[in-house]
Amino acid sequence: MVARSLVAVVDDDPSVRESLPDLLWEFGFRSQAFSSAEEFLASEYVGETRCLILDIAMPGMSGPDLQRELMLRRQQIPIVFITAHGDETVRPRVLDQGAVECLIKPFSDTALREAVRAAL
């Protein structure tokens, strides 16, 4: 059997942390959900994560803060940002900083699957 790639979900919204892992499993990926950037960084999953689905606005360290921290640590993990705040300036900024995609909530299953596949 082919090993499933690990996709980490980092979002402070419990409903997102509950629904996305099931969806990712249906797409053929393993996943691990975290309620904060700090929790993800403290986990043993950082090294094996192949894609990060990351909320932009969270208490404490934001998604872009985590993106910068991973760059400083030389951890090259492709990032798909998700956000409920459809600010027109956010998407181009995070894409310029290396994100694969930035999806505005609510997004379709297809949009998420395509973004994760592009990241991998």
C-alpha positions as CSV (number, residue, x, y, z in Angstrom):
1,M,0.0,0.0,0.0
2,V,1.2,3.5,-0.8
3,A,1.8,5.7,2.2
4,R,-0.7,8.5,2.4
5,S,0.9,12.0,2.5
6,L,0.4,13.9,5.8
7,V,-1.6,17.1,5.5
8,A,-1.7,19.2,8.6
9,V,-4.7,21.4,9.3
10,V,-4.1,24.4,11.6
11,D,-7.3,26.4,12.4
12,D,-8.7,27.8,15.7
13,D,-12.3,26.9,14.5
14,P,-13.3,23.5,15.9
15,S,-15.7,22.8,13.1
16,V,-12.9,23.2,10.5
17,R,-10.6,20.9,12.6
18,E,-13.4,18.3,12.7
19,S,-14.6,18.4,9.1
20,L,-11.3,18.8,7.1
21,P,-9.5,15.7,8.3
22,D,-12.5,13.5,7.2
23,L,-12.5,15.2,3.8
24,L,-8.8,14.9,3.4
25,W,-9.0,11.2,4.2
26,E,-11.6,10.8,1.4
27,F,-9.1,12.5,-0.9
28,G,-6.5,9.9,0.0
29,F,-4.4,11.8,2.6
30,R,-3.6,11.3,6.2
31,S,-4.2,14.4,8.3
32,Q,-3.5,15.8,11.7
33,A,-5.4,18.9,13.1
34,F,-4.1,21.6,15.4
35,S,-5.9,24.4,17.1
36,S,-2.9,26.8,16.9
37,A,0.3,27.5,15.1
38,E,2.1,27.0,18.4
39,E,0.6,23.6,18.9
40,F,1.7,22.6,15.4
41,L,5.3,23.8,15.9
42,A,5.5,21.9,19.2
43,S,4.2,18.6,17.6
44,E,6.3,15.7,16.2
45,Y,4.4,16.1,12.9
46,V,6.3,19.2,11.5
47,G,9.0,17.1,9.8
48,E,6.6,14.7,8.1
49,T,4.0,17.2,7.0
50,R,3.8,17.4,3.2
51,C,1.2,20.2,3.0
52,L,-0.2,22.7,5.5
53,I,-3.8,23.9,5.4
54,L,-3.5,27.1,7.5
55,D,-6.0,29.6,8.7
56,I,-4.8,33.2,8.3
57,A,-6.3,34.8,11.4
58,M,-5.8,33.0,14.7
59,P,-5.2,34.1,18.3
60,G,-1.5,34.1,19.1
61,M,0.6,33.3,16.1
62,S,-1.2,34.0,12.8
63,G,-1.0,31.9,9.7
64,P,1.5,34.3,8.0
65,D,3.5,34.3,11.3
66,L,3.8,30.5,11.1
67,Q,4.8,30.7,7.4
68,R,7.6,33.1,8.4
69,E,8.7,30.9,11.3
70,L,8.8,27.8,9.0
71,M,11.0,29.7,6.5
72,L,13.4,30.7,9.4
73,R,13.6,27.1,10.4
74,R,14.2,26.1,6.7
75,Q,11.1,23.9,6.8
76,Q,9.8,23.8,3.2
77,I,6.2,22.9,3.7
78,P,3.8,23.9,0.9
79,I,0.9,26.0,2.4
80,V,-2.7,26.4,1.4
81,F,-4.2,29.3,3.4
82,I,-7.8,29.4,4.3
83,T,-9.6,32.4,5.6
84,A,-13.1,33.7,6.5
85,H,-11.9,37.3,5.9
86,G,-12.2,37.9,2.2
87,D,-9.9,41.0,2.3
88,E,-8.7,41.6,-1.3
89,T,-5.1,42.4,-0.1
90,V,-4.6,39.2,1.8
91,R,-4.6,36.6,-1.0
92,P,-2.0,38.3,-3.3
93,R,0.3,39.0,-0.2
94,V,0.3,35.4,1.0
95,L,0.8,34.0,-2.6
96,D,3.7,36.4,-3.1
97,Q,5.2,35.0,0.1
98,G,5.2,31.5,-1.3
99,A,1.7,30.1,-0.5
100,V,0.4,27.6,-3.1
101,E,-3.2,28.9,-2.7
102,C,-5.5,31.0,-0.5
103,L,-9.1,29.8,-0.3
104,I,-11.9,32.0,1.0
105,K,-14.3,30.2,3.4
106,P,-16.7,28.6,2.5
107,F,-14.7,26.9,-0.3
108,S,-15.8,23.8,-2.3
109,D,-14.4,20.3,-1.7
110,T,-13.0,20.5,-5.3
111,A,-11.2,23.7,-4.7
112,L,-9.5,22.3,-1.6
113,R,-8.6,19.0,-3.3
114,E,-7.1,20.9,-6.3
115,A,-5.1,23.2,-3.9
116,V,-3.7,20.3,-1.9
117,R,-2.8,18.4,-5.1
118,A,-1.0,21.5,-6.5
119,A,0.9,21.8,-3.2
120,L,2.0,18.1,-3.4
